[in-house]
Amino acid sequence: MSTVLSETERVRGVARPGQPVADPAEWRGRELDAREGWFLRFDDGEIRDLLDMCRSVGDVVGDDPGGLVGMPPDAFELGRFGERIPHVRAELKDGAGAVMLRGLPVDEMAPIDAAIAYWAIGRQLGEPMSNNPQGDLIGHVTDLGKDYRDPAVRGYQTRAAMDYHCDQCAIVGLLCRRTAMSGGTSKIASSVAVYNDLLVRRPDLVAALSQPVCWSKHGEADAGEAAYYESPVFNFLDGYLCTSFGPMHIVKGHALPETPDLTDAQLEALRVAEDLADEHRYEIDFEAGDIQFLNNFVMLHTRDAYEDWPEKDRKRLLWRLWLANDDLRPPNAYALQWRRGVRLADTAERIRLS
C-alpha cells in the first residue's frame, strides 16, 4: 500500500495561538468515512505471515510474554503486513491521526500469540511505556469494580462512561480481546476540530484552556512527590497545535488540597470542549481482533458505559499499549510528565496476559 497521502490530507499550516489551525488531523464525525487509508483490514496473506512470525518468536520466548521486553523492532518479521507499517506511521503523523486495523483472529490464537502479534506491530510505531505503577507494558482495560469518581481510580478500571481524553503517551493502541455483553461503544474525535470550533464560538474559552491547569497523578506518585502536575490543554509548539485533554483528570487535580479551585471559565471551557468533541465524534463498535492506534496530540477518545458478562472469562477486555514516539509532535508539558510512562521508584516493567 502506498504511503503517499492525498493533497487534501497533507494540508497543514503553521499553527499560531488565536488563529484557526489548518491540519490534516481536522475532521468532523462521518467526514472520517471519506478518508481513505485510516481503516484497514488484515488480508489472508498478512494473517498467515503474522502467524508464522508468532510461531518463530514463540520459539524464543516460549509461554513467557516477558521475553518480548527489550526485543528490538527488527526482531519481528511481519512479512506482508510489514509493507503497511510506513502507511500506518504516515496516517498517524500526517493523516487523520487514527488507524483502525480489523481482522486479527484473536479468538483462534493462543493469548501468547495474540500478545506477540500486537507487540510486534506496536514496536514498529514506538517504544512501549509502563501503563501503571506495577509496570504493565500491556495494560488491561477491564472492569475491576472500581468507582470512577474516586480520586485514585482511572476510568479504564471501571465500566462507567468516560470523558473525552487523550492518553499519557504519543500513541495509544487498543487491541480488543473480548467485547462487552452490551454497550462500550468507542468514540473518537479530532482535538484540532474541537479547538477550531471553540475558537469560532467561544474564543474566551480557548484562552482559558491555553493556560496551565493542574492534572492529578491519581495517587501514582512516590512519597514526597507532588500529587499533580501542570500543563495547558492547548499548546502551540514549533508551529504545531499539541493538545492534551481529560476533564476528569483535571477536575481531580484541582480537587487536591494543595491546588486552586478551577475557575468558572475553566469549568465552562472543559464542558463546552467536551460537548464539541461529542458533537464531532466518530463511533466504532469494537470487534474481537480490532486494533486501534491514535495520535494523542490530535485525537480524543472515550467509550460508553457497558454491561458485562457474568462469567469472568467472557468479560470485556482491551489490551492497551502506550507508545513513545518523538517524531509525531513536539512534546507538551503533559507528554513530558509521562515521558517514561507511569514509573515509581519500585516499578519493574512486565507483560502479563491475565
Phi, psi and chi 1 to 4 in degrees:
 res  aa     phi    psi   chi1   chi2   chi3   chi4
   1 MET       -  138.3  176.3  176.2  -69.2      -
   2 SER   -66.9  145.3  170.5      -      -      -
   3 THR   -94.8    2.3   62.2      -      -      -
   4 VAL   -79.0  126.4  177.4      -      -      -
   5 LEU   -91.4  153.8  -58.6  169.8      -      -
   6 SER   -65.8  162.9   70.9      -      -      -
   7 GLU   -59.8  -38.9  -71.1  -60.9  -37.6      -
   8 THR   -61.8  -43.0  -61.0      -      -      -
   9 GLU   -70.3  -24.1  -70.5  174.5  -45.0      -
  10 ARG   -89.2   -0.9  -71.6 -171.6  -63.9 -177.8
  11 VAL   -66.9  120.2  170.2      -      -      -
  12 ARG  -149.0  132.0  173.9  178.9  -74.7  126.3
  13 GLY  -108.3  175.5      -      -      -      -
  14 VAL   -75.4  119.8  176.1      -      -      -
  15 ALA   -79.7  127.8      -      -      -      -
  16 ARG  -130.2  142.5  -64.4 -175.5  174.8   88.5
  17 PRO   -56.8  138.6  -22.9   33.0      -      -
  18 GLY    79.9    3.1      -      -      -      -
  19 GLN  -123.0  152.0  -62.2 -177.7   17.6      -
  20 PRO   -59.0  147.1  -21.3   32.7      -      -
  21 VAL  -107.6  123.3  172.0      -      -      -
  22 ALA   -93.9  116.8      -      -      -      -
  23 ASP  -151.4  140.2 -166.4  -75.1      -      -
  24 PRO   -62.8  -16.4   19.2  -31.2      -      -
  25 ALA   -86.0    6.7      -      -      -      -
  26 GLU   -87.1  119.8 -179.1 -178.4   14.5      -
  27 TRP  -156.0  162.7   50.1  -96.6      -      -
  28 ARG  -133.8  121.2  -68.3  166.2  178.2   78.9
  29 GLY    50.7 -125.8      -      -      -      -
  30 ARG   -70.7   -4.6  -55.8  -52.9  -58.4 -171.6
  31 GLU   -56.0  -26.3  -69.5  176.3    3.5      -
  32 LEU   -64.1  -26.1 -164.0   54.8      -      -
  33 ASP   -62.2  -29.0  -75.2  -31.3      -      -
  34 ALA   -81.7   -8.1      -      -      -      -
  35 ARG   -83.8  119.9  -65.8  -75.4 -165.1  101.4
  36 GLU   -84.6  141.1  -65.3 -176.5    0.3      -
  37 GLY   102.0   -9.5      -      -      -      -
  38 TRP   -92.5  -23.6   78.1  -85.9      -      -
  39 PHE  -111.0  112.7 -163.2  107.3      -      -
  40 LEU  -122.9  148.6  -50.4  172.6      -      -
  41 ARG  -116.9  134.7  -67.6  180.0 -177.6  -88.6
  42 PHE   -64.9  132.3  -66.4   99.3      -      -
  43 ASP   -94.8  172.8   64.7   32.9      -      -
  44 ASP   -61.1  -40.1  -69.2  -17.0      -      -
  45 GLY   -65.5  -40.7      -      -      -      -
  46 GLU   -63.7  -40.5  -68.7  169.4  -19.7      -
  47 ILE   -65.1  -42.4  -70.5  173.3      -      -
  48 ARG   -59.6  -43.0  -75.4 -164.7  -62.4  -88.6
  49 ASP   -66.9  -38.9  -72.4   -8.5      -      -
  50 LEU   -66.1  -39.7  -73.3  173.0      -      -
  51 LEU   -66.0  -36.8  -67.2  177.6      -      -
  52 ASP   -62.5  -41.8  -74.0  -16.2      -      -
  53 MET   -63.4  -40.1 -178.1  -90.0  -62.7      -
  54 CYS   -61.2  -40.9  -70.2      -      -      -
  55 ARG   -65.6  -41.4  -76.4 -171.3  -73.8  -89.6
  56 SER   -65.1  -47.0  175.9      -      -      -
  57 VAL   -68.6  -35.9  174.2      -      -      -
  58 GLY   -60.6  -30.9      -      -      -      -
  59 ASP   -64.2  -24.4  -70.7  -19.8      -      -
  60 VAL   -88.9  -46.5  176.7      -      -      -
  61 VAL   -93.9  -16.1  -57.2      -      -      -
  62 GLY    65.0 -135.5      -      -      -      -
  63 ASP   -95.4    7.7  -67.7  -31.7      -      -
  64 ASP   -99.9  102.8  177.6   15.3      -      -
  65 PRO   -63.4  -20.9   25.0  -34.3      -      -
  66 GLY   -60.9  -20.1      -      -      -      -
  67 GLY   -66.4  -15.2      -      -      -      -
  68 LEU   -75.2  -26.0  -62.7  170.3      -      -
  69 VAL   -62.5  128.6  179.6      -      -      -
  70 GLY    90.8  -11.6      -      -      -      -
  71 MET   -71.8  129.5  -67.4 -179.2   69.1      -
  72 PRO   -72.7  161.6   28.3  -35.1      -      -
  73 PRO   -55.0  -37.1  -26.0   34.7      -      -
  74 ASP   -77.1    1.9   59.3    7.9      -      -
  75 ALA   -78.3   -9.2      -      -      -      -
  76 PHE  -113.0  114.4  -56.0   95.9      -      -
  77 GLU   -91.9  102.5  177.4   48.7   64.9      -
  78 LEU   -84.1   -5.2  -58.9 -173.9      -      -
  79 GLY    62.3 -135.9      -      -      -      -
  80 ARG   -64.7  -29.2  -81.8  163.8  -79.0 -167.2
  81 PHE   -68.1  -25.5 -174.7   75.6      -      -
  82 GLY   -58.5  -25.2      -      -      -      -
  83 GLU   -69.2  -18.3  -61.6  173.1    8.4      -
  84 ARG   -85.8  -17.9  -62.1 -125.3 -153.6 -175.1
  85 ILE   -58.9  -46.4  -67.5  -61.1      -      -
  86 PRO   -57.1  -35.5  -25.7   36.5      -      -
  87 HIS   -66.9  -43.0  172.1   83.0      -      -
  88 VAL   -60.7  -44.5  171.9      -      -      -
  89 ARG   -59.8  -45.6  -69.2 -166.3 -164.4  107.9
  90 ALA   -64.2  -38.5      -      -      -      -
  91 GLU   -66.6  -37.0 -165.3   64.1   36.8      -
  92 LEU   -71.1  -39.2  -69.7  170.6      -      -
  93 LYS   -83.5  -45.0 -179.5  179.8  179.5  180.0
  94 ASP  -126.9   16.6  -64.8  -47.2      -      -
  95 GLY  -122.4 -136.6      -      -      -      -
  96 ALA   -68.9  -18.6      -      -      -      -
  97 GLY    87.4    0.7      -      -      -      -
  98 ALA  -138.0  144.6      -      -      -      -
  99 VAL  -136.7  132.8  171.5      -      -      -
 100 MET  -118.3  124.6 -169.7   73.9  173.6      -
 101 LEU  -110.9  126.6  -53.5  174.7      -      -
 102 ARG  -121.7  140.3  173.6  154.9  -72.8  176.0
 103 GLY   111.5    8.4      -      -      -      -
 104 LEU   -68.0  124.0 -171.3   69.5      -      -
 105 PRO   -79.8   64.7   30.9  -35.8      -      -
 106 VAL   -63.8  -28.3  -66.7      -      -      -
 107 ASP   -67.2  -20.5  -70.8  -19.7      -      -
 108 GLU  -103.6    1.7  -56.4  166.1   18.1      -
 109 MET  -109.0  145.4  -59.5  169.5   71.5      -
 110 ALA   -65.8  148.9      -      -      -      -
 111 PRO   -52.5  -38.9  -28.1   35.9      -      -
 112 ILE   -65.0  -35.7 -175.3   64.7      -      -
 113 ASP   -71.2  -39.9  -70.5  -27.6      -      -
 114 ALA   -60.6  -40.7      -      -      -      -
 115 ALA   -65.3  -41.6      -      -      -      -
 116 ILE   -62.6  -46.7  -69.5  170.0      -      -
 117 ALA   -62.3  -45.4      -      -      -      -
 118 TYR   -65.0  -47.5 -176.9   36.7      -      -
 119 TRP   -61.3  -42.9 -176.2  -93.1      -      -
 120 ALA   -62.1  -41.8      -      -      -      -
 121 ILE   -67.8  -45.6  -66.2  169.3      -      -
 122 GLY   -59.9  -36.9      -      -      -      -
 123 ARG   -65.6  -20.7  -76.5  -61.6  -76.8  115.4
 124 GLN   -77.0  -14.4  -46.2  -51.2  -50.6      -
 125 LEU  -106.9  -20.6  -55.5  176.0      -      -
 126 GLY   178.5 -177.2      -      -      -      -
 127 GLU   -97.8  121.3 -179.5   72.8   27.3      -
 128 PRO   -61.7  144.5  -23.8   35.2      -      -
 129 MET  -124.9  153.0  -61.1  159.6   48.8      -
 130 SER   -64.9  133.8  171.6      -      -      -
 131 ASN   -85.7  -17.6  -77.4 -140.5      -      -
 132 ASN  -159.2  171.0   54.4   34.2      -      -
 133 PRO   -62.5  -20.9  -24.7   35.6      -      -
 134 GLN   -76.1  -11.0  -67.2   73.1   41.9      -
 135 GLY    90.5   16.9      -      -      -      -
 136 ASP   -67.5  118.8  -74.0  -43.4      -      -
 137 LEU   -85.3  -20.6  -65.0  173.5      -      -
 138 ILE  -116.2  105.6  -65.8 -178.8      -      -
 139 GLY   -77.6  154.7      -      -      -      -
 140 HIS  -110.1  109.7  -69.0 -150.9      -      -
 141 VAL   -91.4  100.5 -179.8      -      -      -
 142 THR  -158.6  160.0 -166.5      -      -      -
 143 ASP   -77.8  118.2  179.3   26.7      -      -
 144 LEU  -102.6   10.8  -60.4  179.7      -      -
 145 GLY    76.1   19.9      -      -      -      -
 146 LYS   -92.9  168.3  -62.8 -171.4  176.2 -174.7
 147 ASP  -102.1  118.4 -173.9  -12.9      -      -
 148 TYR   -59.8  -24.1 -168.2   21.8      -      -
 149 ARG   -77.1  -16.0  -64.5  166.5  -64.3 -177.7
 150 ASP   -65.4  129.0 -172.8  -41.3      -      -
 151 PRO   -57.7  -25.3  -24.0   33.7      -      -
 152 ALA   -97.5    9.0      -      -      -      -
 153 VAL  -110.6  137.4  168.2      -      -      -
 154 ARG   -98.6  152.0  -66.8 -175.8 -179.7  -89.8
 155 GLY   -60.3  -32.3      -      -      -      -
 156 TYR   -68.0  -12.4   73.5   85.8      -      -
 157 GLN   -90.2    6.3  -59.4  168.2  -40.1      -
 158 THR  -128.5  176.5   77.7      -      -      -
 159 ARG  -110.7   15.3   58.6 -176.4  176.2   87.7
 160 ALA   -76.0  157.4      -      -      -      -
 161 ALA   -62.7  137.1      -      -      -      -
 162 MET  -104.6  165.5  -62.6  174.1   64.3      -
 163 ASP   -82.1  163.6   59.2    2.1      -      -
 164 TYR   -69.8  134.5  -77.7   89.3      -      -
 165 HIS  -157.9  169.3   64.0  -78.5      -      -
 166 CYS  -118.2  153.0   58.4      -      -      -
 167 ASP   -86.0  172.6  -82.1   17.2      -      -
 168 GLN   -91.8   52.7  -64.4  148.2 -113.5      -
 169 CYS  -163.0  172.6   52.5      -      -      -
 170 ALA   -71.5  -46.2      -      -      -      -
 171 ILE  -128.0  131.8  -62.4  170.7      -      -
 172 VAL  -110.6  133.8   57.2      -      -      -
 173 GLY  -114.3  142.7      -      -      -      -
 174 LEU  -131.3  120.6  -68.2  170.3      -      -
 175 LEU  -105.7  122.3  164.0   62.8      -      -
 176 CYS   -82.3  112.7 -179.6      -      -      -
 177 ARG   -86.9  -46.1  -69.0  -66.0  -41.7  -79.0
 178 ARG  -143.6  143.2  -62.8 -171.4  -63.2  -93.9
 179 THR   -94.3  162.4   59.0      -      -      -
 180 ALA   -75.8  167.3      -      -      -      -
 181 MET   -63.9  -40.0 -177.1  168.2   63.7      -
 182 SER  -158.2  154.1   64.2      -      -      -
 183 GLY    80.0 -164.7      -      -      -      -
 184 GLY    80.9   17.8      -      -      -      -
 185 THR   -56.9  132.1  -64.1      -      -      -
 186 SER   -82.4  140.3  173.4      -      -      -
 187 LYS  -130.3  134.0  -58.6  174.3 -178.1  179.4
 188 ILE  -125.8  153.7   59.3  175.7      -      -
 189 ALA  -150.9  150.8      -      -      -      -
 190 SER   -82.5  120.1  163.7      -      -      -
 191 SER   -72.6  -19.7   55.4      -      -      -
 192 VAL   -67.5  -43.4  179.9      -      -      -
 193 ALA   -64.4  -39.5      -      -      -      -
 194 VAL   -60.3  -46.6  168.9      -      -      -
 195 TYR   -60.3  -49.4  169.4   83.9      -      -
 196 ASN   -63.0  -40.8  -80.0  -23.9      -      -
 197 ASP   -71.6  -37.2  -78.9   14.6      -      -
 198 LEU   -64.4  -35.9 -167.2   61.8      -      -
 199 LEU   -63.6  -36.8 -174.2   64.5      -      -
 200 VAL   -74.2  -45.0  170.4      -      -      -
 201 ARG   -83.0  -41.4  -58.8 -176.1 -165.5 -174.0
 202 ARG  -145.8   75.7  -67.0  -68.7  -56.5  -85.4
 203 PRO   -60.1  -25.7   18.5  -31.0      -      -
 204 ASP   -65.0  -30.9   58.2  -45.2      -      -
 205 LEU   -78.4  -29.5  -60.9 -175.3      -      -
 206 VAL   -60.1  -44.0  170.0      -      -      -
 207 ALA   -61.0  -38.6      -      -      -      -
 208 ALA   -65.4  -32.0      -      -      -      -
 209 LEU   -93.7    1.9  -65.2 -178.0      -      -
 210 SER   -96.5    0.9  -62.3      -      -      -
 211 GLN  -104.9  155.4  -58.7  -59.4  -44.6      -
 212 PRO   -59.9  139.3  -24.6   35.0      -      -
 213 VAL  -122.0  166.2  -69.5      -      -      -
 214 CYS   -95.7  131.3  -60.3      -      -      -
 215 TRP  -114.6  130.3  -56.5   69.4      -      -
 216 SER   -70.0  146.2  171.2      -      -      -
 217 LYS   -91.5    6.9  -65.9 -177.9 -177.8  177.1
 218 HIS    56.4   32.4  -59.0  -75.0      -      -
 219 GLY    76.5    2.7      -      -      -      -
 220 GLU   -92.1   71.2  -62.2  170.9  -19.4      -
 221 ALA  -147.2  150.5      -      -      -      -
 222 ASP   -73.7  159.4  -76.5  -46.7      -      -
 223 ALA   -57.2  134.3      -      -      -      -
 224 GLY    85.4   -7.6      -      -      -      -
 225 GLU   -89.7  148.1 -175.3  179.7  -37.2      -
 226 ALA   -59.3  146.0      -      -      -      -
 227 ALA   -86.1    0.9      -      -      -      -
 228 TYR  -148.5  171.4   71.5   97.4      -      -
 229 TYR  -142.4  171.6   58.2   99.6      -      -
 230 GLU  -122.1  140.2  -63.5 -177.0   71.7      -
 231 SER  -164.3  141.5  176.6      -      -      -
 232 PRO   -69.0  162.7  -17.4   30.9      -      -
 233 VAL   -78.1  -49.6  169.4      -      -      -
 234 PHE  -101.6  122.8  -62.6  127.2      -      -
 235 ASN  -126.4  135.8  -55.4  -96.8      -      -
 236 PHE  -113.4  111.6  -70.0   83.8      -      -
 237 LEU  -133.5  120.7  -57.2  168.3      -      -
 238 ASP    52.7   36.8  -61.6  -20.9      -      -
 239 GLY    82.9   10.1      -      -      -      -
 240 TYR  -116.4  145.4  -71.0   88.1      -      -
 241 LEU   -86.6  122.2  170.9   63.3      -      -
 242 CYS  -122.4  109.1  -54.6      -      -      -
 243 THR  -102.2  143.0  -60.5      -      -      -
 244 SER  -129.8  135.0  -61.5      -      -      -
 245 PHE  -150.1  142.5 -169.3   68.6      -      -
 246 GLY   176.7   85.2      -      -      -      -
 247 PRO   -53.3  -44.5  -29.7   37.1      -      -
 248 MET   -65.0  -39.4 -174.4   65.9   82.1      -
 249 HIS   -58.4  -41.1 -162.3  153.3      -      -
 250 ILE   -77.2  -43.7  -65.0  167.8      -      -
 251 VAL   -59.1  -43.0  167.4      -      -      -
 252 LYS   -65.6  -34.0  -70.9  179.5  178.5 -179.9
 253 GLY   -65.1  -39.7      -      -      -      -
 254 HIS   -84.0   -6.2  -78.1  -89.8      -      -
 255 ALA   -86.3   -7.9      -      -      -      -
 256 LEU   -68.7  147.5  -65.9  167.6      -      -
 257 PRO   -63.2  -24.6   17.5  -29.2      -      -
 258 GLU   -93.6    3.2   63.0  -92.0   40.6      -
 259 THR  -114.4  155.5   59.1      -      -      -
 260 PRO   -74.3  158.4   28.3  -35.5      -      -
 261 ASP   -67.4  149.8  -68.3  -21.2      -      -
 262 LEU   -65.1  141.4  -76.9  164.5      -      -
 263 THR   -76.5  164.0   66.3      -      -      -
 264 ASP   -59.1  -38.9  -70.4  -16.5      -      -
 265 ALA   -65.3  -40.8      -      -      -      -
 266 GLN   -65.8  -43.0  -71.7  170.9  -35.8      -
 267 LEU   -62.3  -43.3  -76.2  166.8      -      -
 268 GLU   -66.0  -39.6 -175.4 -179.8   12.7      -
 269 ALA   -62.7  -42.6      -      -      -      -
 270 LEU   -62.5  -42.9  -68.1  173.2      -      -
 271 ARG   -65.9  -46.4  177.7 -175.0   59.7   77.3
 272 VAL   -67.5  -40.6  174.4      -      -      -
 273 ALA   -62.6  -40.5      -      -      -      -
 274 GLU   -68.6  -36.6 -173.6  160.0   27.3      -
 275 ASP   -60.9  -40.6  -73.1  -13.1      -      -
 276 LEU   -65.0  -41.8  -76.2  170.1      -      -
 277 ALA   -58.9  -43.2      -      -      -      -
 278 ASP   -68.7  -34.3 -160.8   53.1      -      -
 279 GLU   -62.7  -35.7  178.6 -178.8  -29.8      -
 280 HIS  -102.3   15.4  -61.5  -39.1      -      -
 281 ARG   -67.8  155.3   71.8 -172.4 -176.7  -83.6
 282 TYR  -121.0  126.0 -174.4   94.3      -      -
 283 GLU  -100.0  141.5  -63.1 -173.5   -2.8      -
 284 ILE  -136.1  125.8  -57.8  168.8      -      -
 285 ASP   -92.0  108.0  -72.8  -43.5      -      -
 286 PHE   -59.5  142.8  -85.5  145.3      -      -
 287 GLU  -115.4  151.9  -61.0  176.8    4.0      -
 288 ALA   -56.1  128.3      -      -      -      -
 289 GLY    98.8   -5.9      -      -      -      -
 290 ASP   -71.7  141.9  -76.8   -7.2      -      -
 291 ILE  -126.8  122.3  -56.5  175.7      -      -
 292 GLN  -112.4  130.2  175.2 -177.6  -86.8      -
 293 PHE  -118.5  135.6  -70.8  109.7      -      -
 294 LEU  -130.3  140.5  -58.4  176.6      -      -
 295 ASN   -84.3  108.2  174.9  -14.3      -      -
 296 ASN   -68.1  -15.3  -79.2  -54.6      -      -
 297 PHE   -76.0  -18.9  -66.9  112.3      -      -
 298 VAL  -129.1   -2.1  -63.8      -      -      -
 299 MET  -125.4  145.2  -66.4  -67.9  -56.4      -
 300 LEU  -117.9  152.5  -53.6  176.9      -      -
 301 HIS  -148.7  161.2   65.3  -78.0      -      -
 302 THR  -160.9 -174.3 -174.0      -      -      -
 303 ARG  -152.2  155.1   61.0  113.2 -155.8  -80.3
 304 ASP   -72.5  162.0  -74.4  -19.8      -      -
 305 ALA   -61.6  157.8      -      -      -      -
 306 TYR  -143.5  158.3   62.3   89.0      -      -
 307 GLU  -105.0  132.7  -67.0  -63.2  -36.6      -
 308 ASP  -104.0  166.6 -135.7  -22.8      -      -
 309 TRP   -72.9  147.9  -58.3   96.6      -      -
 310 PRO   -71.2  -27.9   22.5  -31.8      -      -
 311 GLU   -77.6  131.7  -57.5   88.7   -7.4      -
 312 LYS   -58.8  -40.1 -177.7  178.0  179.1 -179.8
 313 ASP   -79.9    3.5   60.9   -4.8      -      -
 314 ARG  -112.6   -5.6  -64.4 -176.1   69.1 -173.3
 315 LYS   -63.0  148.2  -71.1 -173.2  179.2  -63.2
 316 ARG   -54.4  133.9 -177.1 -177.5 -169.5  -92.1
 317 LEU  -148.0  123.1  173.8   62.6      -      -
 318 LEU  -114.8  139.6  -53.9 -179.0      -      -
 319 TRP   -96.1  130.1  -81.2   -8.8      -      -
 320 ARG  -113.1  133.5 -175.8  176.0   68.3 -175.1
 321 LEU  -111.5  130.5  -79.5  175.3      -      -
 322 TRP  -104.2  122.6  -82.3   -2.1      -      -
 323 LEU  -120.3  128.6  -59.5  170.6      -      -
 324 ALA   -83.6  138.2      -      -      -      -
 325 ASN  -155.8  110.7 -176.0  -39.0      -      -
 326 ASP   -81.9    1.8  -68.4  -23.9      -      -
 327 ASP   -96.1   -5.9 -169.3   43.1      -      -
 328 LEU   -83.0  -57.3  -67.7 -175.1      -      -
 329 ARG  -150.6  158.4  -60.7  -92.0  165.4  140.6
 330 PRO   -62.2  135.5  -20.2   31.8      -      -
 331 PRO   -72.1  131.8   25.7  -33.7      -      -
 332 ASN   -87.1 -179.0   52.1   25.3      -      -
 333 ALA   -62.3  -34.5      -      -      -      -
 334 TYR   -60.6  -48.2  176.4   88.2      -      -
 335 ALA   -67.8  -38.7      -      -      -      -
 336 LEU   -65.4  -33.0  -70.6  172.3      -      -
 337 GLN   -59.1  -34.8  166.5   64.5   35.6      -
 338 TRP  -112.2   30.0  -56.0  107.0      -      -
 339 ARG   -58.9  -29.4 -160.4  169.1 -172.6   87.6
 340 ARG  -108.6   15.4  -63.4  170.4   62.4 -120.3
 341 GLY    81.5 -168.0      -      -      -      -
 342 VAL   -84.2  105.3  179.7      -      -      -
 343 ARG  -135.4  126.2  -67.4 -179.6   63.7   91.0
 344 LEU  -108.8  177.5  -55.1 -175.7      -      -
 345 ALA   -58.9  -32.5      -      -      -      -
 346 ASP  -105.2   14.1   58.6   -6.6      -      -
 347 THR   -70.2  130.8  -64.3      -      -      -
 348 ALA  -123.4  120.1      -      -      -      -
 349 GLU   -63.6  142.4  -68.4 -178.2  -19.5      -
 350 ARG  -155.8  165.4   66.0 -177.6 -172.8  179.2
 351 ILE  -129.1  124.9  -60.4  175.8      -      -
 352 ARG  -126.3  150.1   60.3 -174.2  178.8   92.7
 353 LEU  -103.8  -11.1  -56.9 -175.5      -      -
 354 SER  -149.6      -   61.0      -      -      -
